[in-house]
Amino acid sequence: MRYDIRLSIDYTYASPVGSGRHLLRLMPQDTPEQRRVSGLLTVEPPPRERTDRLDFFGNDVVEVVHTAPHSSILFTVNARVERVGPLTATTDEFPMANMRAELAQFQSLDALSPHHFLAGSTRIKPLPVWREYARSVVGAGLTVRAAVEAVGLALHRDMTFDSGMTTVDTLPEDAFARRVGVCQDYTQIMIGCLRALGIPAGYVSGFLRTEPPPGKKRLEGADAMHAWVCAWCGPEEGWVEYDPTNAAFVLTDHISIGRGRDYSDVSPVRGMLKTTGKTVTSQAVDVLPLTS
């Protein structure tokens, strides 16, 4: 499936900013499951310095530096992506009981090594609440893939999606205590639960193709950035992606930007600047499927 993607993120400052530095993770990935046909990230006003590189996990990172005063900044991405879906076979035969022994034999420490995604991370601490909830919804004798789905389905059932109840800085345990949040919260809570079961799990940021209601036109810019979980389901099946917000395994409607241990590894925009007053932020995303 091919998509044209347009993303714009605009920051408007109450008073001019003298200088600033930003790290951007906004460009769709180029992976075996997803081919980036083309992509362009622009910044207005143009930065004094720009560096494009890959981080440890293989995510595209752009670092920009502004040294002249500016009252706003606009990041825009235009990309064309071909998404082919998961490449690994759905064996669903690896039992939970074998996970510890298999991980002990896994020697690689490259970017996709499951060892990086098993312990606590910056935003997701190993808490008793994750273990208690996960054990309450995962039955004995399940395969790893079935355990991943069981946790995702339970969270979809027990959580309420509400974009006004949490912020980007809300801790996953606080969102879980209130059983409310957005895709970032669902994803980080699920990661905590899977790790508590001994399943390596990470955070994927990206876009989701959405469909308008029957008889309604699609609104430009109505889509938003999205997040979901990647879980290591054994040596044969490898990494599997699951979207707890929508209670579904990921196929071709999800377009990834990056993956990491939690949101802090793949935050779309991270900046450092000095200003006073309120900053107004707006975001627009268009994910348009191509018919040919």
C-alpha positions as CSV (number, residue, x, y, z in Angstrom):
1,M,0.0,0.0,0.0
2,R,1.4,3.4,-0.9
3,Y,0.7,6.6,0.9
4,D,1.4,10.3,0.5
5,I,2.0,11.8,3.9
6,R,2.1,15.5,4.9
7,L,2.9,16.6,8.5
8,S,3.2,20.2,9.8
9,I,4.0,21.2,13.4
10,D,3.9,24.9,14.1
11,Y,5.1,26.7,17.3
12,T,4.2,30.4,17.8
13,Y,5.9,32.2,20.7
14,A,4.5,35.1,22.7
15,S,7.8,36.9,22.5
16,P,10.7,36.4,20.1
17,V,13.2,33.6,20.7
18,G,16.8,34.6,20.4
19,S,18.2,31.1,19.6
20,G,17.1,27.5,19.8
21,R,18.2,23.9,19.2
22,H,15.8,21.1,18.2
23,L,16.0,17.4,17.6
24,L,13.4,16.1,15.1
25,R,12.2,12.6,14.6
26,L,9.5,13.2,12.0
27,M,10.5,11.3,8.8
28,P,8.9,8.0,8.0
29,Q,11.3,5.1,8.3
30,D,12.9,3.1,5.5
31,T,12.8,-0.5,6.7
32,P,12.2,-4.0,5.2
33,E,8.5,-3.6,6.0
34,Q,8.2,-0.1,4.8
35,R,10.0,1.6,1.9
36,R,10.3,5.4,1.8
37,V,10.0,6.3,-1.8
38,S,10.7,10.0,-1.2
39,G,10.9,12.4,1.8
40,L,11.6,16.0,2.5
41,L,11.7,17.8,5.9
42,T,11.8,21.6,5.8
43,V,12.2,24.1,8.6
44,E,11.0,27.7,8.6
45,P,12.8,29.9,9.3
46,P,15.8,28.1,7.8
47,P,18.2,27.1,10.5
48,R,21.8,28.3,10.9
49,E,23.0,24.7,11.2
50,R,21.4,21.4,10.2
51,T,22.7,17.8,10.8
52,D,20.9,14.7,9.5
53,R,21.9,11.3,11.1
54,L,20.6,8.0,12.4
55,D,20.3,7.3,16.1
56,F,21.2,4.0,17.8
57,F,17.8,2.5,17.0
58,G,18.2,3.4,13.3
59,N,15.7,6.3,13.4
60,D,16.2,9.4,11.2
61,V,17.2,12.4,13.4
62,V,17.5,16.0,12.2
63,E,19.2,18.5,14.5
64,V,18.7,22.1,13.7
65,V,20.1,25.3,15.4
66,H,18.7,28.8,15.1
67,T,20.8,31.8,16.2
68,A,18.6,34.6,14.8
69,P,15.5,35.9,16.7
70,H,12.2,34.3,15.5
71,S,8.6,34.4,16.7
72,S,7.5,31.1,15.3
73,I,8.9,27.9,13.8
74,L,7.4,25.5,11.4
75,F,8.4,21.9,10.7
76,T,7.0,20.3,7.6
77,V,7.4,16.8,6.2
78,N,6.3,15.6,2.8
79,A,6.9,11.9,2.1
80,R,5.7,9.0,-0.1
81,V,5.8,5.6,1.6
82,E,5.2,2.0,0.4
83,R,4.0,-0.2,3.3
84,V,4.2,-3.9,2.7
85,G,3.2,-5.1,6.2
86,P,4.9,-7.6,8.5
87,L,7.4,-9.8,6.8
88,T,7.7,-12.5,9.5
89,A,5.5,-15.6,9.4
90,T,2.7,-15.8,12.0
91,T,3.8,-19.0,13.7
92,D,2.3,-18.3,17.1
93,E,4.0,-21.3,18.5
94,F,6.6,-19.9,20.9
95,P,5.4,-20.5,24.5
96,M,5.8,-17.9,27.3
97,A,7.5,-20.6,29.3
98,N,10.5,-20.7,26.9
99,M,11.1,-16.9,26.9
100,R,13.7,-16.7,29.7
101,A,15.8,-19.5,28.3
102,E,15.7,-18.2,24.8
103,L,16.8,-14.7,25.9
104,A,19.7,-16.2,27.8
105,Q,21.0,-17.6,24.6
106,F,20.4,-14.5,22.5
107,Q,23.9,-12.9,22.1
108,S,23.3,-9.9,19.8
109,L,23.2,-6.4,21.2
110,D,22.4,-4.6,18.0
111,A,19.6,-2.0,17.7
112,L,16.9,-4.7,17.4
113,S,18.2,-6.9,20.2
114,P,15.3,-7.8,22.6
115,H,17.7,-7.2,25.5
116,H,17.3,-3.4,25.1
117,F,13.6,-3.6,25.5
118,L,13.2,-5.8,28.7
119,A,14.3,-3.6,31.6
120,G,12.8,-0.3,32.8
121,S,13.4,2.8,30.7
122,T,13.2,6.5,31.2
123,R,9.4,6.8,31.3
124,I,8.4,3.2,32.0
125,K,9.5,2.0,35.4
126,P,9.2,-1.7,36.5
127,L,6.2,-1.3,38.9
128,P,4.2,-3.9,40.8
129,V,1.0,-2.5,39.2
130,W,2.2,-3.7,35.7
131,R,2.9,-7.2,37.0
132,E,-0.4,-7.5,38.9
133,Y,-2.5,-6.3,35.9
134,A,-0.7,-8.4,33.3
135,R,-1.0,-11.6,35.4
136,S,-4.7,-10.9,35.9
137,V,-5.4,-10.9,32.2
138,V,-2.9,-13.4,30.8
139,G,-3.8,-17.0,31.3
140,A,-1.4,-19.9,31.9
141,G,0.1,-21.8,28.9
142,L,-0.3,-19.0,26.3
143,T,2.1,-18.4,23.5
144,V,3.9,-15.0,23.6
145,R,1.9,-13.7,20.7
146,A,-1.4,-14.7,22.5
147,A,-0.1,-13.0,25.7
148,V,0.6,-9.8,23.7
149,E,-2.9,-9.8,22.3
150,A,-4.5,-10.6,25.7
151,V,-2.8,-7.6,27.3
152,G,-3.8,-5.3,24.4
153,L,-7.4,-6.4,24.4
154,A,-7.7,-6.0,28.2
155,L,-6.3,-2.4,28.0
156,H,-8.7,-1.5,25.2
157,R,-11.5,-2.8,27.3
158,D,-10.5,-1.2,30.6
159,M,-9.1,2.2,29.4
160,T,-11.1,5.1,28.0
161,F,-9.7,7.2,25.2
162,D,-9.8,10.9,26.1
163,S,-7.4,13.4,24.6
164,G,-8.2,16.0,27.2
165,M,-7.2,14.0,30.3
166,T,-3.5,13.5,29.8
167,T,-0.5,15.4,28.4
168,V,2.7,14.4,26.7
169,D,4.4,14.5,30.2
170,T,1.8,12.3,32.0
171,L,3.4,9.3,33.6
172,P,1.9,6.0,32.3
173,E,1.2,4.8,35.9
174,D,-0.9,8.0,36.5
175,A,-2.9,7.5,33.3
176,F,-3.4,3.8,34.2
177,A,-4.6,4.7,37.7
178,R,-7.3,6.9,36.1
179,R,-7.9,4.3,33.3
180,V,-7.9,7.2,30.7
181,G,-5.5,8.5,28.1
182,V,-4.4,8.6,24.5
183,C,-2.4,6.3,22.2
184,Q,0.9,7.3,24.0
185,D,-0.6,6.3,27.3
186,Y,-2.1,3.0,26.0
187,T,1.3,2.1,24.4
188,Q,3.5,2.9,27.4
189,I,1.1,1.1,29.8
190,M,1.1,-2.0,27.6
191,I,4.9,-1.9,27.4
192,G,5.2,-1.9,31.2
193,C,2.8,-4.9,31.4
194,L,4.6,-6.9,28.8
195,R,8.0,-6.3,30.3
196,A,6.6,-7.4,33.7
197,L,5.7,-10.7,32.0
198,G,9.3,-11.0,30.7
199,I,8.3,-10.0,27.1
200,P,10.7,-7.5,25.5
201,A,8.5,-4.5,24.3
202,G,9.2,-1.1,22.8
203,Y,7.5,2.0,21.6
204,V,6.7,2.8,17.9
205,S,5.7,6.3,16.7
206,G,4.2,7.0,13.4
207,F,1.0,7.6,11.5
208,L,-2.3,5.8,11.1
209,R,-4.5,5.8,8.0
210,T,-8.0,6.7,9.1
211,E,-11.3,6.5,7.2
212,P,-14.1,9.1,7.4
213,P,-17.6,8.1,8.4
214,P,-19.7,6.7,5.6
215,G,-21.0,9.5,3.4
216,K,-18.6,12.1,4.8
217,K,-15.7,13.7,3.1
218,R,-12.2,13.3,4.6
219,L,-11.1,16.4,6.4
220,E,-7.6,17.7,5.5
221,G,-5.2,17.6,8.4
222,A,-7.6,15.6,10.5
223,D,-5.3,12.7,11.2
224,A,-2.8,12.8,14.0
225,M,0.5,11.2,14.9
226,H,0.0,7.8,16.5
227,A,1.8,5.3,18.7
228,W,1.8,1.5,19.2
229,V,3.8,-1.4,20.7
230,C,6.4,-3.7,19.2
231,A,7.0,-6.9,21.1
232,W,9.5,-9.7,20.6
233,C,7.6,-12.9,20.2
234,G,10.5,-15.4,19.9
235,P,13.4,-16.2,17.5
236,E,11.1,-17.4,14.7
237,E,8.4,-14.7,14.6
238,G,10.7,-11.9,15.8
239,W,9.2,-8.4,16.4
240,V,5.4,-8.1,16.2
241,E,3.6,-4.8,16.3
242,Y,0.3,-4.3,18.2
243,D,-2.0,-1.2,18.5
244,P,-3.7,-1.3,21.9
245,T,-5.7,1.9,21.2
246,N,-7.4,0.1,18.4
247,A,-7.1,-3.5,19.7
248,A,-5.4,-4.8,16.5
249,F,-2.1,-6.3,15.2
250,V,-0.4,-3.8,12.9
251,L,-0.7,-4.5,9.2
252,T,-0.5,-1.9,6.4
253,D,-2.5,1.0,7.8
254,H,0.3,2.0,10.2
255,I,3.4,4.0,8.9
256,S,6.3,4.1,11.4
257,I,8.6,7.0,12.1
258,G,10.8,5.3,14.7
259,R,11.0,2.9,17.5
260,G,12.6,3.0,21.0
261,R,12.2,1.9,24.6
262,D,9.6,4.5,25.3
263,Y,8.3,7.9,24.1
264,S,11.6,9.7,25.2
265,D,13.5,7.8,22.6
266,V,11.3,8.8,19.7
267,S,9.7,12.1,20.7
268,P,8.9,13.9,17.4
269,V,10.3,17.3,18.6
270,R,12.7,17.9,21.4
271,G,13.9,21.5,21.8
272,M,15.9,23.8,24.0
273,L,15.3,27.6,23.9
274,K,14.6,30.6,26.0
275,T,11.4,32.6,25.8
276,T,8.7,34.2,27.9
277,G,4.9,33.9,27.8
278,K,2.7,31.2,26.3
279,T,3.7,29.0,23.3
280,V,0.9,28.0,21.0
281,T,1.3,24.7,19.1
282,S,-0.7,23.3,16.2
283,Q,-0.3,20.1,14.3
284,A,-1.8,18.7,11.1
285,V,-1.4,15.3,9.5
286,D,-2.6,14.0,6.2
287,V,-2.2,10.3,5.3
288,L,-3.5,9.8,1.8
289,P,-3.6,6.3,0.2
290,L,-2.7,6.2,-3.4
291,T,-4.8,4.2,-5.9
292,S,-1.8,3.5,-8.2
